[in-house]
Structures are given as C-alpha cells and as structure tokens.
Amino acid sequence: MMRIHIDRDRCEGHGQCAAVAERVLYLDDNAEPVPRFEGDVPEHLEEDARAAVSCCPVAALSAEAD
C-alpha cells in the first residue's frame, strides 16, 4: 500500500496535483490539497497518486510504500 504526504510548509497552492489526480486529492478553501481518504491510497488509485506527486512544481507531495 501507498501513503501520500503533503508538506504544508512547501505547498504554494498551485493546484496541479488536484487537477491531475482529482480522485485522490481536492483543494480546500485555502487552495491546499486534501486527500479524499484517510490512510493508505486505495490500490486502484496509486497511479493517480504518483501522477500528483510528480506534477507538483514545488515538490510538496511525496508518496511512500508501506
């Protein structure tokens, strides 16, 4: 399983992650990404999570396997 981590200090609210992986993340009222679920990324959404991590222009997202 995979977990996605968001570095809130690094995030600048570009929103690319939520645009690329809307099934994994959404933007809150402050334009900060929020996971759509708690804990592990569902297996069928791991590819979307990887896409979100790779598109972040400030590397505020990371993913690690459990």
DRENPATOR-823096 format. One record per residue: residue number from 1; residue in one letter; x, y, z of N, C-alpha, C in turn. Coordinates in Angstrom, 1 decimal, always signed. Last residue first. Layout:
<nodes>
{i->NUM | aa->A | neast->X | nnorth->Y | nup->Z | caeast->X | canorth->Y | caup->Z | ceast->X | cnorth->Y | cup->Z}
...
</nodes>
This chain:
<nodes>
{i->66 | aa->D | neast->+4.1 | nnorth->+1.3 | nup->+2.0 | caeast->+4.1 | canorth->+0.8 | caup->+3.3 | ceast->+4.8 | cnorth->-0.5 | cup->+3.3}
{i->65 | aa->A | neast->+5.7 | nnorth->+3.7 | nup->+0.0 | caeast->+5.1 | canorth->+2.4 | caup->+0.1 | ceast->+5.1 | cnorth->+2.0 | cup->+1.5}
{i->64 | aa->E | neast->+5.0 | nnorth->+7.2 | nup->-0.3 | caeast->+5.9 | canorth->+6.1 | caup->+0.1 | ceast->+5.1 | cnorth->+4.8 | cup->+0.3}
{i->63 | aa->A | neast->+5.2 | nnorth->+10.3 | nup->-1.9 | caeast->+4.4 | canorth->+9.0 | caup->-1.6 | ceast->+5.4 | cnorth->+8.0 | cup->-1.2}
{i->62 | aa->S | neast->+4.8 | nnorth->+13.8 | nup->-1.5 | caeast->+5.6 | canorth->+12.6 | caup->-1.7 | ceast->+4.7 | cnorth->+11.4 | cup->-1.4}
{i->61 | aa->L | neast->+4.5 | nnorth->+17.2 | nup->-2.4 | caeast->+3.9 | canorth->+15.9 | caup->-2.2 | ceast->+5.0 | cnorth->+14.8 | cup->-2.3}
{i->60 | aa->A | neast->+5.9 | nnorth->+19.5 | nup->-3.0 | caeast->+5.3 | canorth->+19.5 | caup->-1.7 | ceast->+4.6 | cnorth->+18.1 | cup->-1.4}
{i->59 | aa->A | neast->+7.5 | nnorth->+20.3 | nup->-5.3 | caeast->+7.8 | canorth->+19.0 | caup->-4.6 | ceast->+7.2 | cnorth->+19.0 | cup->-3.2}
{i->58 | aa->V | neast->+6.6 | nnorth->+22.4 | nup->-6.8 | caeast->+7.5 | canorth->+22.7 | caup->-5.6 | ceast->+7.8 | cnorth->+21.5 | cup->-4.8}
{i->57 | aa->P | neast->+5.0 | nnorth->+21.4 | nup->-8.8 | caeast->+6.1 | canorth->+22.2 | caup->-9.2 | ceast->+7.1 | cnorth->+22.6 | cup->-8.0}
{i->56 | aa->C | neast->+3.8 | nnorth->+18.1 | nup->-9.1 | caeast->+3.9 | canorth->+19.3 | caup->-8.1 | ceast->+5.2 | cnorth->+20.1 | cup->-8.5}
{i->55 | aa->C | neast->+3.8 | nnorth->+15.8 | nup->-10.6 | caeast->+3.5 | canorth->+17.1 | caup->-11.2 | ceast->+3.6 | cnorth->+18.3 | cup->-10.3}
{i->54 | aa->S | neast->+4.4 | nnorth->+13.6 | nup->-9.0 | caeast->+5.4 | canorth->+14.0 | caup->-10.0 | ceast->+5.0 | cnorth->+15.4 | cup->-10.6}
{i->53 | aa->V | neast->+2.1 | nnorth->+13.5 | nup->-7.3 | caeast->+3.4 | canorth->+13.7 | caup->-6.7 | ceast->+4.4 | cnorth->+14.2 | cup->-7.8}
{i->52 | aa->A | neast->+0.1 | nnorth->+12.8 | nup->-9.2 | caeast->+0.0 | canorth->+14.1 | caup->-8.4 | ceast->+1.4 | cnorth->+14.4 | cup->-7.8}
{i->51 | aa->A | neast->+1.1 | nnorth->+10.4 | nup->-10.1 | caeast->+1.0 | canorth->+11.5 | caup->-11.1 | ceast->+0.9 | cnorth->+12.8 | cup->-10.3}
{i->50 | aa->R | neast->+0.8 | nnorth->+8.8 | nup->-7.8 | caeast->+2.1 | canorth->+9.0 | caup->-8.3 | ceast->+2.1 | cnorth->+10.2 | cup->-9.3}
{i->49 | aa->A | neast->-2.1 | nnorth->+8.9 | nup->-7.7 | caeast->-1.3 | canorth->+9.5 | caup->-6.6 | ceast->+0.2 | cnorth->+9.8 | cup->-7.1}
{i->48 | aa->D | neast->-2.7 | nnorth->+7.4 | nup->-9.9 | caeast->-3.1 | canorth->+8.8 | caup->-9.8 | ceast->-2.3 | cnorth->+9.5 | cup->-8.8}
{i->47 | aa->E | neast->-1.7 | nnorth->+4.9 | nup->-9.1 | caeast->-1.1 | canorth->+5.6 | caup->-10.3 | ceast->-1.5 | cnorth->+7.1 | cup->-10.3}
{i->46 | aa->E | neast->-3.4 | nnorth->+4.3 | nup->-7.0 | caeast->-1.9 | canorth->+4.6 | caup->-6.7 | ceast->-1.3 | cnorth->+5.3 | cup->-7.9}
{i->45 | aa->L | neast->-6.0 | nnorth->+3.6 | nup->-7.1 | caeast->-5.7 | canorth->+5.0 | caup->-7.3 | ceast->-4.2 | cnorth->+5.3 | cup->-7.1}
{i->44 | aa->H | neast->-6.2 | nnorth->+0.9 | nup->-6.5 | caeast->-6.6 | canorth->+1.3 | caup->-7.8 | ceast->-6.4 | cnorth->+2.8 | cup->-8.1}
{i->43 | aa->E | neast->-5.5 | nnorth->+0.9 | nup->-3.8 | caeast->-4.6 | canorth->+0.4 | caup->-4.8 | ceast->-4.9 | cnorth->+0.8 | cup->-6.2}
{i->42 | aa->P | neast->-6.0 | nnorth->+3.9 | nup->-1.9 | caeast->-6.5 | canorth->+2.6 | caup->-2.5 | ceast->-5.7 | cnorth->+2.2 | cup->-3.7}
{i->41 | aa->V | neast->-3.5 | nnorth->+5.0 | nup->+0.2 | caeast->-4.2 | canorth->+5.2 | caup->-1.1 | ceast->-4.8 | cnorth->+3.9 | cup->-1.5}
{i->40 | aa->D | neast->-4.0 | nnorth->+4.8 | nup->+3.8 | caeast->-3.4 | canorth->+4.3 | caup->+2.5 | ceast->-4.3 | cnorth->+4.7 | cup->+1.3}
{i->39 | aa->G | neast->-5.4 | nnorth->+7.6 | nup->+5.5 | caeast->-4.5 | canorth->+6.4 | caup->+5.5 | ceast->-4.0 | cnorth->+6.1 | cup->+4.1}
{i->38 | aa->E | neast->-8.6 | nnorth->+8.7 | nup->+4.3 | caeast->-7.6 | canorth->+8.7 | caup->+5.4 | ceast->-6.7 | cnorth->+7.4 | cup->+5.2}
{i->37 | aa->F | neast->-9.3 | nnorth->+10.5 | nup->+1.3 | caeast->-9.5 | canorth->+9.4 | caup->+2.2 | ceast->-8.4 | cnorth->+9.5 | cup->+3.2}
{i->36 | aa->R | neast->-8.6 | nnorth->+12.6 | nup->-0.3 | caeast->-10.0 | canorth->+12.2 | caup->-0.3 | ceast->-10.3 | cnorth->+11.1 | cup->+0.6}
{i->35 | aa->P | neast->-6.3 | nnorth->+15.0 | nup->+1.0 | caeast->-6.6 | canorth->+13.6 | caup->+0.5 | ceast->-8.1 | cnorth->+13.4 | cup->+0.6}
{i->34 | aa->V | neast->-6.0 | nnorth->+18.3 | nup->-0.2 | caeast->-6.5 | canorth->+17.4 | caup->+0.9 | ceast->-6.8 | cnorth->+16.0 | cup->+0.4}
{i->33 | aa->P | neast->-4.1 | nnorth->+21.1 | nup->-1.0 | caeast->-4.6 | canorth->+19.8 | caup->-1.3 | ceast->-4.9 | cnorth->+19.0 | cup->+0.0}
{i->32 | aa->E | neast->-5.3 | nnorth->+24.5 | nup->-0.6 | caeast->-4.3 | canorth->+23.4 | caup->-0.2 | ceast->-4.9 | cnorth->+22.1 | cup->-0.5}
{i->31 | aa->A | neast->-6.9 | nnorth->+26.6 | nup->-1.0 | caeast->-6.2 | canorth->+26.1 | caup->-2.2 | ceast->-5.1 | cnorth->+25.1 | cup->-1.8}
{i->30 | aa->N | neast->-8.5 | nnorth->+27.1 | nup->+1.1 | caeast->-7.2 | canorth->+27.9 | caup->+1.1 | ceast->-6.3 | cnorth->+27.4 | cup->-0.1}
{i->29 | aa->D | neast->-10.6 | nnorth->+25.4 | nup->+0.9 | caeast->-10.9 | canorth->+26.8 | caup->+0.6 | ceast->-9.6 | cnorth->+27.7 | cup->+0.6}
{i->28 | aa->D | neast->-8.8 | nnorth->+22.6 | nup->-0.7 | caeast->-9.7 | canorth->+23.2 | caup->+0.3 | ceast->-9.9 | cnorth->+24.7 | cup->+0.0}
{i->27 | aa->L | neast->-8.9 | nnorth->+20.5 | nup->-3.5 | caeast->-8.3 | canorth->+21.7 | caup->-2.9 | ceast->-9.3 | cnorth->+22.2 | cup->-1.9}
{i->26 | aa->Y | neast->-8.3 | nnorth->+16.9 | nup->-3.3 | caeast->-9.1 | canorth->+18.0 | caup->-3.7 | ceast->-8.5 | cnorth->+19.2 | cup->-3.0}
{i->25 | aa->L | neast->-7.1 | nnorth->+13.7 | nup->-4.5 | caeast->-7.0 | canorth->+15.0 | caup->-3.8 | ceast->-8.0 | cnorth->+16.0 | cup->-4.2}
{i->24 | aa->V | neast->-7.9 | nnorth->+11.5 | nup->-6.0 | caeast->-7.1 | canorth->+11.3 | caup->-4.8 | ceast->-7.1 | cnorth->+12.5 | cup->-3.9}
{i->23 | aa->R | neast->-9.3 | nnorth->+12.2 | nup->-8.2 | caeast->-9.9 | canorth->+11.1 | caup->-7.4 | ceast->-9.1 | cnorth->+10.8 | cup->-6.1}
{i->22 | aa->E | neast->-7.8 | nnorth->+14.1 | nup->-9.3 | caeast->-9.0 | canorth->+14.6 | caup->-8.6 | ceast->-9.6 | cnorth->+13.5 | cup->-7.8}
{i->21 | aa->A | neast->-5.0 | nnorth->+14.5 | nup->-10.3 | caeast->-5.5 | canorth->+13.4 | caup->-9.5 | ceast->-6.7 | cnorth->+13.7 | cup->-8.7}
{i->20 | aa->V | neast->-4.7 | nnorth->+16.9 | nup->-11.7 | caeast->-4.2 | canorth->+15.6 | caup->-12.3 | ceast->-4.8 | cnorth->+14.4 | cup->-11.6}
{i->19 | aa->A | neast->-5.8 | nnorth->+18.8 | nup->-9.9 | caeast->-6.3 | canorth->+18.7 | caup->-11.3 | ceast->-5.9 | cnorth->+17.4 | cup->-12.0}
{i->18 | aa->A | neast->-4.3 | nnorth->+18.4 | nup->-7.6 | caeast->-5.7 | canorth->+18.0 | caup->-7.6 | ceast->-6.3 | cnorth->+18.0 | cup->-9.0}
{i->17 | aa->C | neast->-1.8 | nnorth->+19.2 | nup->-8.6 | caeast->-2.0 | canorth->+17.9 | caup->-8.0 | ceast->-3.4 | cnorth->+17.5 | cup->-8.1}
{i->16 | aa->Q | neast->-2.1 | nnorth->+21.9 | nup->-9.2 | caeast->-1.9 | canorth->+20.9 | caup->-10.3 | ceast->-2.1 | cnorth->+19.5 | cup->-9.8}
{i->15 | aa->G | neast->-2.3 | nnorth->+23.9 | nup->-7.3 | caeast->-3.5 | canorth->+23.1 | caup->-7.6 | ceast->-3.3 | cnorth->+22.0 | cup->-8.7}
{i->14 | aa->H | neast->-0.7 | nnorth->+25.7 | nup->-6.0 | caeast->-0.8 | canorth->+25.7 | caup->-7.5 | ceast->-2.0 | cnorth->+24.9 | cup->-8.0}
{i->13 | aa->G | neast->+0.0 | nnorth->+26.1 | nup->-3.3 | caeast->-1.4 | canorth->+26.1 | caup->-3.8 | ceast->-1.6 | cnorth->+26.2 | cup->-5.3}
{i->12 | aa->E | neast->+2.4 | nnorth->+25.7 | nup->-2.3 | caeast->+2.1 | canorth->+27.1 | caup->-2.7 | ceast->+0.7 | cnorth->+27.2 | cup->-3.3}
{i->11 | aa->C | neast->+3.9 | nnorth->+23.7 | nup->+0.2 | caeast->+2.9 | canorth->+23.9 | caup->-0.8 | ceast->+2.6 | cnorth->+25.3 | cup->-1.0}
{i->10 | aa->R | neast->+5.7 | nnorth->+23.7 | nup->+2.3 | caeast->+6.2 | canorth->+23.9 | caup->+1.0 | ceast->+5.2 | cnorth->+24.2 | cup->+0.0}
{i->9 | aa->D | neast->+4.1 | nnorth->+23.3 | nup->+4.6 | caeast->+5.0 | canorth->+24.5 | caup->+4.5 | ceast->+5.6 | cnorth->+24.8 | cup->+3.1}
{i->8 | aa->R | neast->+2.9 | nnorth->+20.9 | nup->+4.0 | caeast->+2.1 | canorth->+22.1 | caup->+4.0 | ceast->+2.9 | cnorth->+23.4 | cup->+4.0}
{i->7 | aa->D | neast->+3.5 | nnorth->+18.3 | nup->+2.3 | caeast->+4.3 | canorth->+19.2 | caup->+3.1 | ceast->+3.7 | cnorth->+20.6 | cup->+3.0}
{i->6 | aa->I | neast->+1.8 | nnorth->+15.4 | nup->+2.4 | caeast->+1.7 | canorth->+16.8 | caup->+1.9 | ceast->+2.5 | cnorth->+17.6 | cup->+2.8}
{i->5 | aa->H | neast->+1.9 | nnorth->+12.0 | nup->+1.3 | caeast->+2.2 | canorth->+13.0 | caup->+2.3 | ceast->+2.3 | cnorth->+14.4 | cup->+1.6}
{i->4 | aa->I | neast->+0.3 | nnorth->+9.0 | nup->+0.8 | caeast->+0.7 | canorth->+10.3 | caup->+0.2 | ceast->+0.8 | cnorth->+11.3 | cup->+1.3}
{i->3 | aa->R | neast->+1.1 | nnorth->+5.6 | nup->+0.9 | caeast->+0.6 | canorth->+6.8 | caup->+1.6 | ceast->+1.1 | cnorth->+8.0 | cup->+0.9}
{i->2 | aa->M | neast->+0.3 | nnorth->+2.4 | nup->-0.4 | caeast->+1.0 | canorth->+3.6 | caup->-0.5 | ceast->+0.3 | cnorth->+4.7 | cup->+0.3}
{i->1 | aa->M | neast->+0.8 | nnorth->-1.2 | nup->+0.0 | caeast->+0.0 | canorth->+0.0 | caup->+0.0 | ceast->+0.9 | cnorth->+1.3 | cup->+0.0}
</nodes>
